[in-house]
Every structure is written in structure tokens, then in C-alpha cells.
Amino acid sequence: MKTGSKLPNVTFRTRVRDESVGGPNPFRWQDMTTADYFAGKRVVLFSLPGAFTPTCSTYQLPGFEKAFTQMNELGIDAIYCMSVNDSFVMNQWAKAQGLENVTVIPDGSGEFTDKVGMLVRKDNLGFGARSWRYAAVINDGTVEAWFEEPGRCDDCPDDPYGETAPEAVLAWLQNARVSEPA
């Protein structure tokens, strides 16, 4: 992906709370599309190797959660965290993280991740197919800014983190605001 690219059209299988379902697990399936998440909005999307993994859970996701107010003041409507995990895992991770500002998007089959060219093998860690770490500012389904960790490859021995940190995205948003014509 690069600046100016349109996001691929994908349907995400999500689970949403619905009290009408009843019982101890009141959730139902709800398909969400790329358009449902991105049409008519300016958002930050970041993707990472996996829910409940150390860097993702300790730094990246909590950092974006904390940065929401600042990013919102810079014109961001929503922040989305995507991972090649199913909706059950993503929902439990969001609950465990106490998320209030970041919405998780399950890319369980890796279809979206593959279509944006970021699906890598992490068999060396026992993960299988996962997302390479990236972030983007998306405006109405079009990439406005793209951030990607260096060294993307299958079975990478490292897990680089810095280019896609919330601080890097926030700095870009602040600089973009400063450079807008008056």
C-alpha cells in the first residue's frame, strides 16, 4: 500500500453484543465491510502480529488508546486495531485491555491483510500467517499516510517496532496539521 491507494473491499466476520440473544453469551454474528468501517471517516488503522502478544499488548494498543483524544483533535474520527485473529479473540483482548477509544477489527482469515500486501508467515514463532506491523491514516477509504516497520519478510527473526508506534502517527498528524494552508 502507499499514499493514494484505495482499501480493498472485504467483509469482516464480527461478533457483537445483543441482549435479545439472551443467555450467558449474548452475542451474534454481524458482517462488517470495509465501507462500514472507513466510508466517510478519517481514521487511524494499525495492524499488528497478534492479540495478547507482548509488544502489541504492552505498548502499541495501549498507546493508541491513550492517544485518541489528541488524534481526535487533529481530525481523526476513529482508531482501529486490526489483527489476523478471529472475533472471539479480538473481543476478549479488547475487554482485557479495557478499551474505550480503539475499535478492534478481526481479520480472522487474513483476507484484508493479504490484499494490502502485509500478510507474512511467522511459522518460526508458531503463529502461522499474521500481519506485518503497519499503521495508516485513512480518509474515506483512501490511504493518506502509510507507516510500515522495516524488514518485512516471512519468518522474520525480529519484531521491529517504532515506525508504527502511536507517537510516530501522532507526530505525522501534528506535522500535517501545521503544514496545511491557512
PLY file of the C-alpha trace (Angstrom):
ply
format ascii 1.0
element vertex 182
property float x
property float y
property float z
element edge 181
property int vertex1
property int vertex2
end_header
0.00 0.00 0.00
1.03 3.58 -0.49
-0.42 7.05 -0.24
-3.42 7.39 -2.55
-4.25 3.66 -2.58
-7.86 2.60 -2.07
-8.52 -0.02 0.59
-9.69 -3.42 -0.65
-13.33 -4.39 -0.25
-13.51 -7.11 2.40
-16.21 -8.49 4.68
-15.14 -8.98 8.29
-16.93 -11.58 10.46
-17.54 -9.88 13.81
-19.36 -10.81 16.99
-21.44 -8.08 18.63
-23.24 -7.99 21.94
-27.02 -8.38 21.52
-29.09 -8.75 24.69
-32.00 -10.12 22.63
-29.93 -13.28 22.14
-30.18 -13.94 25.90
-28.20 -16.42 27.91
-24.71 -16.15 29.34
-23.13 -15.30 25.98
-25.44 -12.77 24.30
-23.50 -12.23 21.07
-24.45 -12.65 17.43
-22.55 -12.65 14.17
-22.53 -9.39 12.25
-20.76 -8.94 8.95
-18.96 -5.60 8.60
-17.43 -4.37 5.37
-14.52 -2.13 4.54
-17.11 0.57 3.72
-18.82 0.14 7.11
-15.56 0.94 8.86
-13.97 3.50 6.55
-16.52 5.28 4.32
-16.93 8.96 5.13
-14.46 8.90 8.02
-10.85 9.86 8.63
-9.34 7.12 10.76
-6.11 5.66 12.01
-5.75 1.96 11.27
-2.95 -0.05 12.79
-2.27 -3.73 12.44
-0.07 -5.99 14.47
1.04 -9.62 14.69
-1.42 -10.79 17.32
-3.76 -10.15 20.18
-2.31 -10.76 23.64
1.30 -10.65 22.35
3.86 -8.64 24.37
4.67 -5.54 22.27
1.11 -5.29 20.98
-0.45 -5.52 24.45
2.14 -3.52 26.38
2.93 -0.63 24.02
1.12 -0.37 20.71
-2.56 -0.90 21.61
-2.43 0.98 24.95
-0.51 3.80 23.28
-3.17 4.30 20.62
-5.89 4.08 23.30
-4.19 6.91 25.23
-3.55 8.99 22.08
-7.18 9.02 20.95
-8.07 12.47 22.33
-5.03 14.11 20.72
-5.65 12.33 17.42
-9.33 13.23 17.52
-8.39 16.89 17.97
-6.28 16.51 14.79
-9.27 15.32 12.75
-9.31 11.58 13.41
-12.82 10.14 13.82
-11.83 6.64 14.96
-8.86 4.41 15.68
-8.99 0.79 14.53
-6.73 -2.07 15.57
-6.63 -4.99 13.14
-5.06 -8.38 13.60
-5.20 -11.75 11.90
-7.21 -13.14 14.81
-10.86 -14.17 14.98
-13.58 -12.04 16.52
-13.71 -14.12 19.70
-10.03 -13.45 20.40
-10.21 -9.78 19.41
-13.26 -9.15 21.60
-11.61 -10.78 24.61
-8.41 -8.80 24.02
-10.38 -5.54 23.83
-12.12 -6.48 27.10
-8.83 -7.41 28.79
-7.28 -4.11 27.66
-10.29 -2.08 28.89
-10.63 -0.36 25.51
-12.89 2.65 25.28
-11.40 4.52 22.32
-9.96 1.90 19.97
-12.20 -0.44 17.99
-10.79 -3.87 17.16
-11.31 -5.40 13.73
-10.89 -9.16 13.34
-9.24 -10.23 10.10
-9.52 -13.90 11.03
-8.69 -15.33 7.62
-6.13 -12.63 6.81
-8.01 -11.61 3.66
-7.68 -7.84 4.18
-4.09 -8.18 5.37
-3.21 -10.24 2.30
-4.90 -7.78 -0.07
-2.92 -4.85 1.36
0.30 -6.87 0.94
1.09 -7.22 4.63
0.45 -10.92 5.28
3.62 -12.70 6.38
4.43 -16.16 7.72
5.53 -16.36 11.34
5.94 -20.12 11.48
9.26 -19.63 13.30
7.17 -18.44 16.27
4.37 -20.96 15.82
1.96 -18.23 14.67
1.37 -19.17 11.03
0.08 -16.36 8.79
-0.02 -12.98 10.53
0.12 -9.29 9.80
3.35 -7.39 9.49
3.18 -4.34 11.75
1.80 -1.29 9.90
-0.31 1.81 10.51
-2.14 4.19 8.21
-4.19 7.34 8.18
-7.22 6.52 6.03
-9.51 9.21 4.65
-12.82 7.89 3.25
-11.23 4.58 2.28
-8.09 6.08 0.73
-4.62 5.92 2.27
-3.50 9.40 3.32
-0.33 8.24 5.09
1.34 4.83 5.37
3.70 3.61 8.12
5.43 0.24 7.98
8.10 -1.41 10.07
11.34 -2.17 8.17
12.46 -5.65 7.19
9.13 -7.22 6.20
9.69 -10.88 5.41
8.43 -14.33 6.26
9.78 -15.86 9.48
11.46 -12.62 10.45
13.75 -13.22 13.44
12.88 -9.76 14.84
9.68 -7.86 15.62
10.60 -4.27 14.78
8.52 -1.58 16.45
8.84 2.18 16.14
7.65 3.37 12.71
4.09 2.28 13.59
4.08 3.46 17.19
1.28 5.81 18.19
3.89 8.51 18.79
5.03 8.29 15.15
1.48 8.52 13.80
0.65 11.38 16.16
3.78 13.27 15.08
2.74 12.86 11.43
-0.76 14.15 12.20
0.66 17.15 14.08
3.06 17.94 11.24
0.28 17.53 8.63
-1.85 20.00 10.60
1.00 22.52 10.77
1.68 22.26 7.04
-1.98 22.75 5.96
-2.59 26.02 4.15
-4.38 28.65 6.24
0 1
1 2
2 3
3 4
4 5
5 6
6 7
7 8
8 9
9 10
10 11
11 12
12 13
13 14
14 15
15 16
16 17
17 18
18 19
19 20
20 21
21 22
22 23
23 24
24 25
25 26
26 27
27 28
28 29
29 30
30 31
31 32
32 33
33 34
34 35
35 36
36 37
37 38
38 39
39 40
40 41
41 42
42 43
43 44
44 45
45 46
46 47
47 48
48 49
49 50
50 51
51 52
52 53
53 54
54 55
55 56
56 57
57 58
58 59
59 60
60 61
61 62
62 63
63 64
64 65
65 66
66 67
67 68
68 69
69 70
70 71
71 72
72 73
73 74
74 75
75 76
76 77
77 78
78 79
79 80
80 81
81 82
82 83
83 84
84 85
85 86
86 87
87 88
88 89
89 90
90 91
91 92
92 93
93 94
94 95
95 96
96 97
97 98
98 99
99 100
100 101
101 102
102 103
103 104
104 105
105 106
106 107
107 108
108 109
109 110
110 111
111 112
112 113
113 114
114 115
115 116
116 117
117 118
118 119
119 120
120 121
121 122
122 123
123 124
124 125
125 126
126 127
127 128
128 129
129 130
130 131
131 132
132 133
133 134
134 135
135 136
136 137
137 138
138 139
139 140
140 141
141 142
142 143
143 144
144 145
145 146
146 147
147 148
148 149
149 150
150 151
151 152
152 153
153 154
154 155
155 156
156 157
157 158
158 159
159 160
160 161
161 162
162 163
163 164
164 165
165 166
166 167
167 168
168 169
169 170
170 171
171 172
172 173
173 174
174 175
175 176
176 177
177 178
178 179
179 180
180 181
